[in-house]
Amino acid sequence: MTVSRGLFLAASASAGVLGSVQIVAADETSPSPVAAAIDPARAIASYVAGFDAGSLPPLAVQRANLAFIDSLGVMLAGSRSEPAHIVAEMVREEHAAPLTTIAGRALKSSPQLAALANGVSLHALDYDVTTIAGQPTAALFPALLALAEQHHATPGEVFAAYNVGFEVALRLLRACPAFATTGWHSTGTVGTIAAAVACAKLLKAPPDVVVRAIGISASLASSLSVNFGTMTKPLHAGQAARNGVMAAVLATRGFTSSAIALEGANGYSLDFCRDLAWSNAPFGDFGRRSDLAEIGFKVKPYACGGLGHTAIDAALAVRAMLGGRIDQIAEVHVGVTKQAAKYVATTYPSTIEGAKFSVPYVIATSFVRGTPRLSTFSDAAIADPRVKTFAAKISVAADPEYGDSIDPNAARVAVVLTDGKRLESLIKYPIGSQQNPMSKEQIEAKFLDCAVPTLDLAMAKHMFATWQSLNTQSSFATLWPLLHNPDVPAKA
């Protein structure tokens, strides 16, 4: 088996938020008889029931806290998006019991519907953290916050449950390293099981109940990457969060499922990873290894598809070489990996969702308008005639040197000037990766940019200062009012 690109992605480092990290790839050798004997569901259940957050390495603690504060900001920003608006209105019409807060709105609903709405908000802008095979952990916090509010769980309990969910998500992906090459979207296929396990931990489920939750969630797992560039992509996160809550709650009430749903005949591994190598070995290192510390995640500096970020960085570097004098550019050639080419679009977009995966758009706007911001992904920005005109100069192809690469996810942007001269920039690791981390100031700036449209600046700064240390808080009492705000219209 080969090692997935995501095994080398790590969280952004920043003073006081993250330190430096040494990435250690997992042992992905051929399955041994010992690995074959591992019962993955039982191994997960034993780990979940016995997990103690006090045993976490410091880097895992730092990363879990960073994931939470980044997710809060992105969820607030996403609550202003059109997909979140549509889902929230559907939820409102259900008139479910008002038990749980829906971020950015004067609306409460049932835990399952709140998890759905908040999951869509968190993933709507494609601004949430990425790791192996994309964003398999996007559903964790929306699902956990929904149950935490209903059951009065503590921040420490949510912190522990997040860690459990993260570890399970990445082990599912390490079990099938080639998962990223399939058409399945990990946010829904892996994220549903991870959310169910995390919710089971929050509900203090014993091992047999966790096994049932895994079996239920394995049947609820789904999502297709063909829907990238549409509103259905963030629905994958909302669906995974809702289904994770459902699976855990049903399991605690005695709802049954197969104990071998992961590895059994016609089970999860055979159906989702058909014809790909699967090993139970990753489920045998619980307690000896923290994937949150050893693999981690990447914080996204741009609100668009992560596989296009290195190309954006390269375009901005060439723009800086020219001092912004883009009128001198006659042609732009963008070289990406073949893996990235599977998920990006090479045509100019007609929708906000499509813009997030359009190479001509993100590169053109980077040259014309500079660093992409939240406002870059709006109808007005897409209609900018300067960007449309510039996009006609752009071609996209596999990079001759890094086309077959998985890690690094390199990109090359070369421009030919009107006088025939050529300038280019090759970026191997995007901003936000462990090799090219965001600073503490950049992380805070991202949070404030996300939160201020919903909260005033002073309140947003207070939220950032307080909730970047989830594990040290004693109660969520001060957080729910910050999330429960007067409804805001979808951001055009």
N, C-alpha and C positions, 0 to 999 in steps of 0.2 A: 504494500500500500504506500502511496505517496503522502507527503505531509501537505495539508491544506494551506493555502495562502494565509488564512486567518490565524494559524498557529504563531505567526510572527507579528501580529498586530497587538499593540499594547495601549494602555491608557495614556492620555496626555499627562506629562509631568509638570508640576508647578510648585514653587516654594510655598510651603504651608498647606498645599493641597495634595501634591504627589511628589515623590522623590524619583530618582533614577531607577531603572528596572533592567534586570538581566533576563532576557527571554530564554526559556529552556523548552525545547521542543519535546513533546511526549514521545515515548517509545512506541512507534507504530509498526513494529515488526509483525511477521506473520503470526496468526493466532496460535497459542500454545494449548496443550491439553488442559492446563490450569485455567486459561482464559475461557475455554469452551465450557468449563464446569461452572463458571460464574453465572448465577441467576441475576440478571440485571435489575429486575423489579425488586427482588428481595434485598439486593445490595443497596439500591437507592433507598428503600424503606428503612433499612437499618440505619443508614447514614442520617436520614431526615429525623428520625425519632431521637437519635442520640446526639445530634449536632449541638455544639456549644460555641457561640460566637466568641467566647473568651479565648478559644484556641486559635483564632485566626492570626496569620502573620500581619504585621503592621501595614504592609503594602495592600493587602486585601481589604483592610479596614479603610484605608485612605481611598481606595478605588470605589468601594461601595458607597461611601459618602459623596464622592464626586459624581457617581452615576445618579444618585438621588437629586442633587441640586441641579444637575444638567437636565434631568428629566422633568423636574418641576417647571423650569423656565420654558423648555420646549413645549410642554403640555399647555402652559398658559398661552404661548404664542399660537399654537395649533388650534386652540379653542376659538380663534377668530377666523379660521379658514372655512371655506365653503363646505368641504366634506363634513367637518365637525358640526357646522350649522345644520346641515340636512339631517344628520343622525340625531342631534339634540332635539330637533323639532319632532322627529319620529318618536323619540323617547318621551317627550312631553305629552304627546297624544296618547301614550299608553296609560297615563295616570296611575303609575305604580306607586307603592308605598314610599313616601319620601324619607328614606333612611340614609342615603348616601349622596355626598356632594358631587356635582358635575362641574369640573373646573371652568372658571371664567363665566359662570352663568348663575342667575338667581333661580336655580332649579336643583331639586333633589329627586332621586328616584331609587329604585331597588338596587341592591349591590350588583346584580348581574347587568342591568341596563346602564348603571353608572360606569362599570368596568368597560362596557362596550363603548360608551361615548368618550370616556377619558382615554381609552386605548387608541381610538381614531384621532383624537386631538394630539396625542403624544407623537404619533407617526405621520400625521398629515403633511408636515413640512419636510419630511425626510431629513430631519435635523438631529435625531436621537443617536446615541452611541452605537458603534458598529464593532463587531468582533468576527469570529469564525463564520463564514458564509453569510455575512450581512448583519441583520439585526434580530437574532433569535431571542433576545431578552427584552424586547420592546413591551411585551405584555405584562411583565412582572409587577412593576409599580402600580399601573392602573388596577390590576386585579387585587393586589395586596391592600392598597388604600381603600378600596371599596369594602373589603371585609373588615379592615381595621376600624373604620368609622362605625360600622354596625356593631362590632363586638368589643369596642373600646380597647383595642389592642394598643400596646405601647410602641413608641418608635424603635425601641430595642428589639421588640419581637418582629417588627417589620424588617428591620435591618438583618436579623438572623434569617428570616424567611427569604429575603432577596438573595443572600449568599447561597442558600440551599438551591434556589431556582437557577441561579447562574451556573453553579457547578454541574447540575444535572443537564442544563442546556448544552454546555460545552462538551460534556462527556458523550452525549448523544451524537454530536457532530464529530468527535474524535473516533467514535465507534465506526463511523463511515466517512473517512476523510474525503472521499470524492463526492460527497453530498452537494457541494457547491456547483458541481457540473451538471446537476439535474435541473429539471424545470420546476421543481418544488421550491417554494419560498419558505425559508427557515423560520420567518417570523410567525407563521401560522402552524407549520408542520411540527417544528421543534418547540416553538414558543408555547403551544397549548399544553404540552406535557410539563414543561418547566413551570408554567403558571399554576397548573394543578398541584404539582408537588410543593411549590412555595406556599400556596393557600392551605394545603394540608398541614404544613408545618405551623402556619399561623393559627390554625384551628386545633393545634396540639394533638393531631391524629396519631394513633399508635401504628406500628408497622403494617398490620393487616389492612387497615383503612387506607394507608398510603398506597399499597399495592392495588387496591380497588380503584383509587383515584387515577393511578397510572393507566389501568386498563380502560377506564371510561374515557379518559382524555385521548388515548391512542385512537379511539374510534371517532373522536370529535376533531382531530387534527386535520388541517387542510390549508391550502393556498397555493396559487399558481403564479409563477413569475411572468406569465403572459400579460398579466394585469398591471405590470409596472407602467408608470406614466398615466395611470387613471386613478379615480377616487377609490377603487377597490383595493389598491395596495395598502393604504392605511386601515381599511376595513379588516385586513388580515390581523393587524395588531389588536383591534377592538374585539374581533371575534375570538381570538386566542385568549384575551383577558376574560371575556364573559364565559367562555367555555371552561377555562381553568377554574373560575369560581364555581361554576355549575358542577364540574367533576368532583371537586373537593367536598362541596356541600352534600351532594348525593352520596358520596362514599361514606361520609360520617353518619348518614342515616340508614346505612345498610344496603344501599344499591349495589348490585353485584356486577362483576366483570371478570374477564379471563385473567388469571395470574400470569399467563405467558403471552400477554398481548404484544410485548415488545419483540420477542424473538421466536415465538411459536409459528407453526405453519399458518400461512395466510395472515400473519401478524404484521406489525409496524415495520420491522427491519426488512422483511422480504418484499413488502409492497412498496414502501417509499424508496428503498435502496436496491431495487430490482437489478440483478446482474452486477452489483457493485459489492466490493469486499466489506464485510461487517465483522467486527471483533468485539467481544464482551470485555476485553482487557481493560478499557478505560473505567469500567465500573468496579474494578478491583483495587483502585488506588485511592478511594475515599479515605480521608483522614491522614493520608501520607502526602497528599499533594493538593494545593489550592490553585485551580485554574484561573481564578480571579487574580491571583498574584503572578502566576507563571505565564499566562497568556494575556489576560486583561482585555482592554477594549480601546477604541479610538474615539476621541471627542471630535465631532464634526464642526469645522469652521464655516461651512457653507450649507445652506438649506436645500441640498439637492443630492442626487444619487452619488454615493461615495466613490464609485469606480471612476467617476469623472473628475475627482478632486485634484489628482496629480496634473491633469491637463490644464485645469484652471490655474494652478500654481505656476506651471510653465508659461502660460499665456501672460500672466501678470509679470513674470520675470522679463519676458521679451518686451512687454509694454514699458517697463522701467528702463530697459536699455535704450529705448527710443525716446524716452522722456515724454511719453504720451502722444508723440507726433504720429498718430496712426494713419494720417493721410498719406504717408509715404509707403504704406503697405499695399502691394498688388495682389499677393496670394498668401494664404495661410494653410500649411499642411500639418495636420494633427496625427501623430502616431500613438496608438494605444495598444494594450495587450489584447490578444484574441479573447481572453476571458472577459475583459471589459466590453469588448465589441458585441458580446452576446446580449448585453443588457442596456446599452446606450442606443439612442436613436441618431440617425444621420440626416434627418429632415428638420425643418424649422417647425416649432410647435404651434398649435392653435389653442392650447389650454395651459393653465398653470401647472397641472400635474405633468403634462407632457414636457414642459420647459425644464423640469428637474432632471430629465434624462436625455435632453437634446444637446449633443456636442456642438452643433452650429450655434445654438442659442447661448449656452454657457460660455463658450469661447468668445463669441462676438460681443456679448455684454461685458465680459472681462476686459476686452480691449477698449470698447467704447466708453463704458461707465466706470471701470475700475473694479475693485474687490466686490464680489457679489454680496448683497445684504438681503434681509428679509424682503425689502421692497422690490428687489430684483425679480422676484417670482410673483408677479401681479399682472393683471390684464394690461394695464397701462404700460408697463415696462416691456412686455412682449410685443406690443403694438408700436414701439419706438421705431420710426423709420430709419434712424441711423443704425440701429442694431440689425434690422432686417437687411439693409443694404450691405453692411459689413459681412453678414453671415453668408452671403453669396460668394465670398472670396474663399470660403473654408472647405477643405476636403479632409476626409477621415479615412485612415487605413491602418492595418496592423504595422506596428513599428518594426523596422528591419532587424533591429538588435534585440528588442525586448518583447516581441510579439508573442512568443511562446511562454513568457514568464508568468508565474502566478504570484510569487513574492520575489522581488518587489513588484507592485502594480505600477510600473513606470509609464511615463508619458513624455512625448517629445513634441514640442511646438516649434515649427520652423516657418519663417516668413521670408518671402521674396519681395524686396523693395522695388519701387518704380524705376530705380537706377540699376537694377539687376543684382544688387548686393543681397546677401543672405544672412539672416540672424536666426539662431535657434537656442532653445533651452530644453535640457533633459532633466526631468525631476523623477527620482526613483521612489522617494517616500513623501507622501503628502503632509502638509501641516496638520498637526493633531495626532500623528503617529508617534510611537515611542522614539523613533529615529529623528523626528522633527517636531518636538512637542510644543503645545501652546503654553504660554506663560500663565501665571495666576491672574495677571491683569487681563489677558485675553479671555480667559474663562469667565471672569466676572463681567467683562464687557458683553460677552455673548448672552449671559443670563439677563443682564439689565435690558439689552436690546429686545429680548424675548418677553420679559415681564412688564416693562413699562407701559406698553399699550393697554394693558389690563389694570395694572397697579400704578399708583403714583411713584415717583422716583424714590422718595424716602422709604416708602413701604417695601419697594422692591429691594432696596439696599438692606433693609432690616431682614427680609426673608433670606437673602443670600448669606448674610452674616450668621443667622441662626441655623438655617437648615443645611449648611454644608457639613454639619456634624450631626447627622441623623442619630448615630448611636449614643450620643451624649444627652439627648433630649428626654425628658421624663413623660411628656404628654403631647398629643397632637392638638390639644385644645386651642392653641394659638394659630394653628395652620388652617383648620377648616374655614374660619371666617375670611382668611386671605384668598382662599380658592373660591369661596362662594361670593361672587360679585354680580352686580347688575349685568344683565345680558348685553353682550356687544354684538353688533352685526358682523357678518362674515367680511373679512378683509378683501377688498377688491384688488 
